Amino acid sequence: MPLLTCWGKSLRKSRPQSWSSFGELDAKLPGFFEGRVPLPVIYAQDHAPIEPGKVYFARPDRHLIVEEGRLRLGHGPRENHARPAIDPLFRSAAEVYGPLVIAVVLTGFLTDGTAGLWEVKRRGGIAIVQDPDEAEVPGMPESALKHVDVDHCLRLKDIGQALNKLAADAVKKAPHLASLGGESDMDYTADMPVAMTCATCGGALRKITKGTYTQFRCHIGHTFGTPELAKEQLERLRSALEASARMLNERVKFFRATANETSLTKPESMAWEAAAQESETRFDQLTKLLTADWTRPELAVGSSKLEPPRIRPARNAATRATLPSRTRKSAGGNAAKKPVNGRQTARMTRRPTAAGSAAQRPK
């Protein structure tokens, strides 16, 4: 905290906004700076407009992303073991504002910020790094200096004054707001995997062709034919989905029990109940996937009697295929599952908790 207070005091109110990225810290963190720095320090809000003269902090467990004229908060994958991470912040700002961006890497462990700082430089922005000799933890500044052609390596007391001057120069530049595209999207993706992985241990698989027969072998020796690998993958996938369903069911019970505690205020109780209902909904969505039929081409190997399944054409390469619902109504009106490979698929159900919501209790 003294580190940020030191250079924050030298920022002038008339200058444009700046950003800082923090991990999972106390939600009252911005209040620490009240009265210590001349600029207001606040947590960023999703979709909030970017206002001049304010310092924005990334919220705990949320990436801070810059879009044209506004800020976004994302819960995408961690980068460098962190969420929020510095790289997506720098990267997104560089994509939108190009040469108007001034990025600063301060003390810290490992290499977070290096890739983002490189992107800022690539798009014409200015890169500043704290002098590693005075940094409490020199890892991040040293990494940035090693891999990026930084513009300024400064002691902490000089960074604020440099920002004031550079910001004044930046506003004179013609804005270059055209996005060149990149990696700032914080959603999970379905990009091409780097390698197939072993369904047993997770190691990379090597494809081996022996005449017309294909095998897959990981680097510690697990070996599969094509049908065996498909079978093992599905078993592992089902196990992961079942574990997720179990955890969602536990969350429903835990959140609903918490909602009924007498020590909570009404808004607090309603928030816990809303979380329980959300987990219920996601449990139901997950069990539909668990109980759906899976196309099993590996079971047709060597058989000429099975008809090939009809395949829907993909709308585009980025569209993910959705699993079709194959439930049908039985004579009694209940949903019955078609047999899979001669066996009836058992449907997972979640037992109602004792503390059910008002809508679920018998009238």
C-alpha positions as CSV (number, residue, x, y, z in Angstrom):
1,M,0.0,0.0,0.0
2,P,2.7,2.5,0.7
3,L,4.1,1.8,-2.7
4,L,0.9,2.9,-4.5
5,T,0.3,5.8,-2.1
6,C,3.8,7.1,-2.9
7,W,3.3,7.5,-6.7
8,G,-0.4,8.2,-6.4
9,K,0.3,11.4,-4.5
10,S,2.1,12.8,-7.5
11,L,-0.8,12.3,-9.9
12,R,-2.6,15.5,-10.8
13,K,-6.4,15.7,-10.8
14,S,-6.5,17.1,-14.3
15,R,-5.0,14.0,-15.9
16,P,-6.7,11.1,-17.6
17,Q,-7.6,7.9,-15.7
18,S,-5.2,5.1,-14.8
19,W,-5.8,1.5,-13.9
20,S,-4.4,-0.9,-11.2
21,S,-4.9,-4.6,-11.0
22,F,-5.1,-6.5,-7.7
23,G,-5.8,-10.1,-6.6
24,E,-8.3,-11.3,-4.1
25,L,-8.0,-8.5,-1.5
26,D,-10.4,-6.9,0.9
27,A,-13.4,-5.3,-0.7
28,K,-12.7,-2.1,1.3
29,L,-9.3,-1.7,-0.4
30,P,-10.1,1.6,-2.3
31,G,-11.0,3.2,1.0
32,F,-7.4,2.9,2.1
33,F,-6.5,5.6,-0.4
34,E,-9.1,8.1,0.7
35,G,-7.3,11.3,1.8
36,R,-4.0,9.9,0.8
37,V,-4.0,10.6,-2.9
38,P,-5.6,13.5,-4.9
39,L,-7.6,11.3,-7.2
40,P,-10.7,9.3,-6.3
41,V,-10.0,5.5,-6.1
42,I,-12.8,3.2,-6.8
43,Y,-13.6,-0.4,-7.8
44,A,-14.5,-0.8,-11.4
45,Q,-18.1,-1.6,-12.3
46,D,-19.1,-3.7,-15.2
47,H,-20.2,-1.6,-18.2
48,A,-19.3,1.6,-16.3
49,P,-18.1,4.5,-18.5
50,I,-14.4,5.5,-18.2
51,E,-14.2,8.9,-16.5
52,P,-11.2,11.2,-16.5
53,G,-9.4,11.8,-13.2
54,K,-10.3,8.5,-11.6
55,V,-8.2,5.5,-10.5
56,Y,-10.0,2.1,-11.1
57,F,-9.2,-1.1,-9.2
58,A,-10.0,-4.5,-10.6
59,R,-12.5,-6.3,-8.3
60,P,-11.4,-9.5,-6.6
61,D,-11.7,-12.6,-8.8
62,R,-12.6,-10.5,-11.9
63,H,-10.5,-9.6,-14.9
64,L,-10.6,-5.9,-15.7
65,I,-11.1,-5.3,-19.5
66,V,-11.1,-2.0,-21.4
67,E,-13.5,-1.4,-24.2
68,E,-14.1,1.8,-26.1
69,G,-15.3,4.3,-23.5
70,R,-16.1,1.7,-20.8
71,L,-14.8,-1.0,-18.5
72,R,-15.8,-4.6,-18.4
73,L,-15.4,-7.2,-15.6
74,G,-14.9,-10.9,-16.6
75,H,-14.7,-14.2,-14.9
76,G,-12.7,-15.9,-17.7
77,P,-9.8,-18.2,-17.3
78,R,-6.9,-17.2,-15.0
79,E,-3.7,-15.9,-16.6
80,N,-0.4,-16.5,-14.8
81,H,-2.4,-18.1,-12.0
82,A,-4.2,-14.8,-11.4
83,R,-7.7,-13.3,-11.8
84,P,-7.6,-10.3,-12.1
85,A,-4.4,-10.5,-14.1
86,I,-2.4,-7.6,-15.6
87,D,-1.9,-9.0,-19.1
88,P,-5.6,-8.9,-20.2
89,L,-5.9,-5.4,-18.8
90,F,-2.9,-4.1,-20.7
91,R,-3.8,-6.1,-23.8
92,S,-7.4,-4.9,-24.0
93,A,-6.4,-1.3,-23.4
94,A,-3.8,-1.5,-26.2
95,E,-6.3,-3.0,-28.6
96,V,-8.7,-0.1,-28.2
97,Y,-6.6,2.9,-27.5
98,G,-3.2,2.0,-29.1
99,P,-0.7,4.9,-28.8
100,L,-2.8,6.6,-26.1
101,V,-2.0,3.8,-23.5
102,I,0.7,4.3,-20.8
103,A,1.3,1.0,-19.0
104,V,3.3,0.7,-15.7
105,V,4.7,-2.6,-14.3
106,L,5.5,-2.3,-10.6
107,T,6.9,-4.8,-8.0
108,G,5.6,-8.3,-8.1
109,F,6.4,-12.0,-8.4
110,L,7.0,-13.9,-11.6
111,T,6.1,-12.5,-15.0
112,D,2.5,-11.2,-15.0
113,G,2.4,-8.0,-17.1
114,T,5.2,-8.8,-19.5
115,A,3.0,-10.1,-22.4
116,G,0.6,-7.3,-21.9
117,L,3.3,-4.7,-21.8
118,W,4.7,-6.1,-25.1
119,E,1.3,-5.7,-26.6
120,V,1.1,-2.1,-25.5
121,K,4.5,-1.4,-27.2
122,R,3.5,-3.2,-30.3
123,R,0.5,-0.9,-30.7
124,G,2.4,2.3,-30.1
125,G,1.8,2.8,-26.4
126,I,4.4,3.7,-23.7
127,A,5.9,1.2,-21.4
128,I,7.2,2.1,-17.9
129,V,8.8,-0.3,-15.4
130,Q,9.8,0.3,-11.8
131,D,13.5,0.1,-11.2
132,P,14.1,-3.5,-10.0
133,D,16.8,-2.4,-7.7
134,E,14.3,-0.7,-5.4
135,A,11.4,-3.1,-6.0
136,E,10.4,-5.1,-3.0
137,V,9.9,-8.1,-5.3
138,P,11.8,-7.5,-8.5
139,G,10.4,-10.5,-10.6
140,M,7.8,-8.6,-12.7
141,P,10.0,-5.5,-13.4
142,E,13.0,-7.7,-14.4
143,S,10.9,-9.9,-16.7
144,A,9.4,-6.8,-18.4
145,L,12.9,-5.3,-18.9
146,K,14.2,-8.6,-20.3
147,H,11.5,-9.1,-22.9
148,V,10.1,-5.7,-23.7
149,D,11.8,-2.6,-25.1
150,V,10.5,-0.3,-22.3
151,D,10.5,3.5,-22.7
152,H,11.3,4.3,-19.0
153,C,12.8,2.4,-16.1
154,L,12.1,4.8,-13.1
155,R,12.3,4.9,-9.4
156,L,8.9,4.9,-7.7
157,K,9.1,8.5,-6.7
158,D,9.5,9.6,-10.3
159,I,6.8,7.5,-11.9
160,G,3.9,9.8,-10.9
161,Q,5.6,12.9,-12.4
162,A,6.4,11.0,-15.6
163,L,2.8,9.9,-15.9
164,N,1.6,13.5,-15.6
165,K,3.9,14.7,-18.4
166,L,3.3,11.7,-20.7
167,A,-0.5,12.0,-20.2
168,A,-0.4,15.6,-21.2
169,D,1.5,14.6,-24.4
170,A,-0.8,11.7,-25.1
171,V,-4.0,13.9,-25.3
172,K,-2.4,15.8,-28.1
173,K,-2.1,12.7,-30.2
174,A,-4.8,11.9,-32.7
175,P,-6.9,9.0,-31.2
176,H,-6.4,5.7,-32.9
177,L,-9.4,3.7,-31.7
178,A,-9.6,1.0,-34.4
179,S,-9.3,-2.4,-32.8
180,L,-7.0,-4.8,-34.5
181,G,-8.5,-7.8,-32.8
182,G,-6.6,-10.0,-30.4
183,E,-6.9,-12.0,-27.2
184,S,-8.8,-9.7,-24.8
185,D,-12.0,-11.7,-24.9
186,M,-12.2,-13.3,-21.4
187,D,-14.7,-16.0,-22.3
188,Y,-13.7,-19.7,-22.4
189,T,-12.8,-20.8,-25.9
190,A,-12.9,-23.9,-28.0
191,D,-9.6,-23.3,-29.9
192,M,-7.7,-26.1,-31.5
193,P,-6.0,-28.1,-28.7
194,V,-2.2,-28.1,-28.7
195,A,-2.2,-31.9,-28.3
196,M,-4.5,-34.8,-27.5
197,T,-4.1,-35.8,-23.9
198,C,-4.1,-39.2,-22.2
199,A,-7.5,-39.9,-20.6
200,T,-5.8,-41.8,-17.8
201,C,-3.0,-39.4,-16.7
202,G,-3.4,-36.2,-18.7
203,G,-0.1,-36.4,-20.5
204,A,0.3,-35.6,-24.2
205,L,-0.5,-38.4,-26.6
206,R,1.6,-39.4,-29.6
207,K,-0.2,-40.9,-32.6
208,I,1.3,-44.2,-33.9
209,T,0.3,-45.8,-37.2
210,K,0.9,-49.5,-37.7
211,G,-0.3,-50.3,-41.2
212,T,-4.0,-49.5,-41.2
213,Y,-4.2,-49.6,-37.3
214,T,-3.9,-46.5,-35.2
215,Q,-2.7,-46.3,-31.6
216,F,-2.2,-43.4,-29.2
217,R,0.5,-43.5,-26.5
218,C,1.4,-41.1,-23.8
219,H,5.0,-40.4,-22.7
220,I,4.7,-42.7,-19.6
221,G,3.3,-45.6,-21.6
222,H,-0.6,-45.6,-21.5
223,T,-1.6,-46.9,-24.9
224,F,-5.0,-46.9,-26.6
225,G,-6.5,-47.9,-29.9
226,T,-9.0,-45.4,-31.3
227,P,-12.1,-47.1,-29.9
228,E,-10.4,-47.6,-26.5
229,L,-9.4,-44.0,-26.3
230,A,-12.9,-42.8,-27.1
231,K,-14.4,-45.1,-24.5
232,E,-11.9,-43.9,-21.8
233,Q,-12.6,-40.3,-22.7
234,L,-16.3,-40.7,-22.2
235,E,-15.9,-42.4,-18.9
236,R,-13.6,-39.6,-17.6
237,L,-16.1,-37.0,-19.0
238,R,-19.0,-38.6,-17.2
239,S,-17.0,-38.8,-13.9
240,A,-16.2,-35.1,-14.2
241,L,-19.8,-34.2,-14.9
242,E,-21.1,-36.4,-12.0
243,A,-18.6,-34.7,-9.6
244,S,-19.9,-31.3,-10.8
245,A,-23.5,-32.4,-10.2
246,R,-22.6,-33.5,-6.7
247,M,-21.0,-30.2,-5.9
248,L,-24.0,-28.2,-7.2
249,N,-26.3,-30.3,-5.1
250,E,-24.2,-29.7,-2.0
251,R,-24.3,-25.9,-2.8
252,V,-28.1,-26.0,-2.9
253,K,-28.3,-27.6,0.6
254,F,-25.5,-25.3,2.0
255,F,-26.9,-22.1,0.6
256,R,-30.5,-22.9,1.6
257,A,-29.5,-23.8,5.2
258,T,-27.5,-20.5,5.4
259,A,-30.5,-18.5,4.1
260,N,-32.6,-19.9,7.0
261,E,-30.2,-18.7,9.7
262,T,-32.0,-16.3,12.0
263,S,-28.9,-14.0,12.4
264,L,-29.1,-12.8,8.8
265,T,-31.0,-9.8,7.6
266,K,-33.8,-10.2,5.1
267,P,-31.6,-9.0,2.1
268,E,-28.8,-11.3,3.1
269,S,-31.2,-14.3,3.4
270,M,-32.7,-13.5,0.0
271,A,-29.3,-13.4,-1.5
272,W,-28.4,-16.9,-0.2
273,E,-31.7,-18.2,-1.3
274,A,-31.2,-16.8,-4.8
275,A,-27.8,-18.5,-4.9
276,A,-29.5,-21.8,-3.9
277,Q,-32.1,-21.5,-6.7
278,E,-29.3,-20.6,-9.2
279,S,-27.4,-23.8,-8.2
280,E,-30.7,-25.8,-8.5
281,T,-31.2,-24.5,-12.1
282,R,-27.6,-25.4,-13.1
283,F,-27.9,-28.8,-11.5
284,D,-31.0,-29.5,-13.6
285,Q,-29.1,-28.3,-16.7
286,L,-26.2,-30.5,-15.9
287,T,-28.2,-33.7,-15.3
288,K,-29.9,-33.3,-18.7
289,L,-26.4,-33.5,-20.2
290,L,-25.5,-36.4,-18.0
291,T,-28.6,-38.4,-18.9
292,A,-28.5,-37.6,-22.6
293,D,-27.6,-40.3,-25.1
294,W,-24.1,-40.1,-26.5
295,T,-23.2,-41.1,-30.0
296,R,-20.7,-44.0,-29.6
297,P,-18.9,-44.6,-32.9
298,E,-16.3,-46.8,-31.2
299,L,-19.0,-49.4,-30.5
300,A,-19.7,-49.8,-34.2
301,V,-16.1,-50.8,-35.0
302,G,-16.2,-54.1,-36.9
303,S,-20.0,-54.1,-37.3
304,S,-21.7,-53.6,-40.7
305,K,-25.2,-53.9,-39.3
306,L,-25.4,-50.5,-37.5
307,E,-26.8,-47.6,-39.6
308,P,-24.7,-44.4,-39.5
309,P,-26.2,-41.6,-37.5
310,R,-27.5,-38.5,-39.3
311,I,-25.1,-35.6,-38.8
312,R,-26.4,-32.0,-38.8
313,P,-24.3,-29.6,-40.8
314,A,-22.4,-27.1,-38.7
315,R,-23.5,-23.5,-39.1
316,N,-19.9,-22.3,-38.9
317,A,-16.6,-23.5,-37.6
318,A,-17.0,-21.6,-34.3
319,T,-20.5,-23.1,-33.5
320,R,-20.5,-25.7,-30.8
321,A,-22.7,-28.7,-31.4
322,T,-25.5,-29.1,-28.9
323,L,-26.6,-32.4,-27.5
324,P,-30.1,-33.3,-28.8
325,S,-32.8,-34.2,-26.4
326,R,-34.0,-37.8,-26.9
327,T,-36.6,-38.0,-24.2
328,R,-40.1,-39.3,-25.2
329,K,-43.3,-39.5,-23.2
330,S,-44.3,-42.9,-21.9
331,A,-47.9,-44.1,-21.6
332,G,-47.9,-42.7,-18.1
333,G,-46.8,-39.3,-19.2
334,N,-43.4,-39.5,-17.6
335,A,-40.2,-38.9,-19.6
336,A,-38.5,-42.2,-20.5
337,K,-35.0,-42.6,-21.9
338,K,-34.2,-44.6,-25.0
339,P,-31.9,-47.5,-24.3
340,V,-28.2,-47.0,-24.9
341,N,-26.5,-50.1,-26.3
342,G,-29.3,-52.3,-24.9
343,R,-29.2,-50.8,-21.4
344,Q,-31.6,-48.3,-19.9
345,T,-29.9,-45.0,-18.9
346,A,-30.5,-44.2,-15.2
347,R,-31.6,-40.6,-14.7
348,M,-29.9,-38.6,-11.9
349,T,-32.3,-36.9,-9.6
350,R,-31.6,-34.5,-6.7
351,R,-33.4,-35.2,-3.5
352,P,-35.2,-32.1,-2.1
353,T,-33.5,-30.6,0.9
354,A,-35.3,-30.2,4.2
355,A,-35.2,-26.5,4.0
356,G,-36.9,-26.1,0.6
357,S,-38.0,-22.8,-0.8
358,A,-41.5,-21.6,-0.3
359,A,-42.4,-22.4,-3.8
360,Q,-41.4,-26.1,-3.3
361,R,-43.2,-26.7,0.0
362,P,-46.5,-28.5,-0.1
363,K,-49.4,-26.1,0.5
